[in-house]
């Protein structure tokens, strides 16, 4: 049994080589078609469970910002139909899912106060999809489960004491959670920040507004954030620092976009 699990783990590792848009090596064992199906199904459930906004001005505004970004995506992603939905939820949140789904909570518009700031959020969320972060997270979870099963098989053979075995598995589970899954999630967030900055700039939005956005986010969430070590999101100060470091490159992309006539004029409700 031990050999079977080791072979399964090696097979996963050998078949999972991928590269993110920023050049980072990725562990992905889930196909795009599977992720699209999951994203579409999840979005449909959200539309059933959450109240959808039918305010025409709010929807037109959010759609305008989203469309400007979608038009600048690589052809594979641009040619698929994208659905954009505003939910009447007061939380400052937005998301994008595989399968061309974008959701925006109405509460976000109180924090993302300009079209450029909203573009920073949507660029970030769409970047998660293009970078296949969802597939990577699912793959990490599946890979971790296989590794833990291997460890369980080994521990059963080497430890006759059930109590000691339970302690070992608990420690391995916590180690996988803190040492693998959460740090990768923070990596995803930082990667989506940089890639998303480029996406909004290519659409003609001003990437400098991303800094103001995260300052607004920090002010809105002050006192409610967990420590960075156990958070899936970077601390706002660290996030802003990295955005500022990437701004010169993004500003060049914005200037090129505007020279080509791309400067979205999305009317706020």
N, C-alpha and C positions, 0 to 999 in steps of 0.2 A: 504493500500500500504506500509506503514511504516513497518508493521509486516512482510510482504512478503520479503522485502529487508533485514531485520534483520535476518530472518530465513535463507535466502540465504547466508548471510555473515557467520553465525554460521556453516552452512553446509560446507562451504569452509574451515573454520578453523579446523573442526573436521576431515576432509578427507585428510588433507594435511601434515600429519606428516611424515617426512623423516629425515635421518641422513647422513651428509657428511662423507667422508673418514677420516676427522680429528675429528669426533665426534660432530660436530656442528649441532644443530637442524635446519631443513630446512622446508620451506613452498613450497610444490610442488603439483600442481593439474594437471599437464600436463604429459601424459604418454611418455615413451621412444619411442614408435612407432611413435607417433605424432612428436616428436622432430627429430627423424631420417628422417622422410619425409620432414620436414622443412629444415633440414641441407642439404639433397641431392638436393632439389629443389634450395636452395640458391646457392649452389656450382655450379650447372649447369648454373645458371644465370651469376655467376662471370666468368665462363670460356667463356661464350658468349660475355660478356661485356669487359673483360680485355684480353690483349695480353698474350698468354701462351708461355713460353720459351721452345724451343726445343733443346737447347744446351745439348748435351749428357753428357759432363763432369759435368756440373752444376747439372743436374737432377740426375745423378748417385750419386753425393756427398750428395745431400739433402736426397735422398731416402735411402742411406746407414745409415745416422744418424737417420732418422725416423724409419727405420726398426729395428734398434738396440733397440730403445725404445719400439716399438710395441711388440717385442718379449717378453718383460718383463711385459706386462700388464696382469691383471687377465683374466682368460680364456674367460669370457663373451665378453670382448673387444678385446682380441687377435685373436679370431677365426673369427671375421667379416672381410671382405675385406676392406683394407684401400687404398684410392687413395691419392697420393701426387703430387701436381702440383706446379711448379715454375712459377710465373708471372713476366713479364718484367716490373716491377714497381720499381721506384727508391726509394720509401719510405722504411724505416727500419721497416718492419712489417711481421707478420705471424699470422696464426689463425688455429684452428681446430674446426670442426663442428660435431654435432651428425650425425651419419650415416657413420662414418669412412672417413672423408674428412680433408685433411691437405693442406693449402696453404702457400706458402712462397714467399714473394716479393724479387726480386733479390737484391734490395737495402739493405736488412738485412745483406747480406753477407759482406758488407763493415763495418758493426758494430760488428756483431758476427764473429770475425776474426779467430776463430779456431773451429774444430769439437766439442770440449767440450762446447764452448760458444753457438754454434748453438743448441747443445743438451739441454742446459739450456732453450733456448727459446721454442723449440719443446716440451720438458718435461712440461713446464709451460702451453702451449696451450692444450696439450692432457689432462693435469690434469683438466682443465676447463670442458672437456667433461666427464671424469670419475666421477667428483664431481657433475655432472648434474647442473652446474651453469646456462646453457642456460635455462633449464626447470624452474629453480628457478626464474630467471629474468622474464620469461614470466608469471609465476604464480604470482609473486609480482605485475606485471602490471595489470593482470586480477583482483587480489584481491583488489588492490588499486582502480580500477574503480568501483568495487562493493561498497566499503566503501564510495567513493565519491558520488555515487548515493544514498546511505542511507542518507548521510549528506544533500544532495540536497532535498530529500523528507522531512526531518525534517525541514530544513530551510524554505521551501515553506509554511509549516504549521504555523511556528512561526514568520515569517517575511512577513509583507504585503508590505514593501518597496522593490521594485525590485532592487534598487541601492545597498541597504545594503546586499541583498542576493547575488548579483554578487561579491561584495567585499569579502564576506565570502567564496564563492566557489573558488575565485582566491587565497585567502590565504591558503585554504586547499590544493589546487593543488600544490602550491609552497612548502607547508609543506611536502606533500607526496614526491615530487621530491627530496628535500634536506634532509629531515629527514628519509626517508625510502629507496628509490631506489638507490641513489648514495652511501650512506654508505655501503649498502649491496654489491654494486659493488666493493668497496675498500676491503671489506672482502673477496670477491671472488678472487681478485688479490693476496692478501696476502696468502690465502689458497692455491692457485695454485702455488705460489712460493715455499711453503714448500713441498707440495705433488709432484710438478714437480722436485724438487731437489732429492727426493727419487727415482723417476722414472729414471732420468738420471744416478744416482749412481748405481741402480740395473742393468743398461745396461752396466756398466763398464766405464762410462765417469767420469771425475774428477769434482766433484761438486764445488771445489774451484774456478773454472773458471767462475761460475755464478756471483761472485762478480765483476770480471773484466768486464763481459758483461754489468752489470748495470752501472758500471762506464763509459763504452763506450757510453751507452744509454744516460746517464746524460750529457756527453760532447756533444753528437750529438743534443740533444734537448734543450740545455741551452738557456734561454731567450724566449722559446716558450711554456712553461708549464703554465697551469692555477694554481691558488692557490689550495692547497690540499683539502681544505674544499669543493670546487666545482669540484673536479676531481674524476674520477672513478679509478685512479691509485694512489698508495701511492707515496710519494716523494721518489726519488732514495736513499737518505741517510737513510730514515726509512726502505726502502726495503732491502738495503744492511745490515743494522744492524740485521734484523730478519733472513736473510740468514746466516749470520755469527753465530748467536745463534744456528741454526739448523745444521751447518756444521759437528760437531762431530758425530752426528747420521748418516748423509749421508756418511761420510767418511768410517764408518764401513760397510755400504752397498756396497760401491765401492770396498773395500778390499775383501769382501766376493765374489763379482762378479768376480774380477780378479783372485782370487784363484780357481774359477770354470772355468777359461779360457775365461771370457768375457771381452775383451778389444778392442773395435771397432777400426779399422784402415780405416777410411774414407778419401779418397784422395781429397784434395781441388782442384778445377779447376784452 
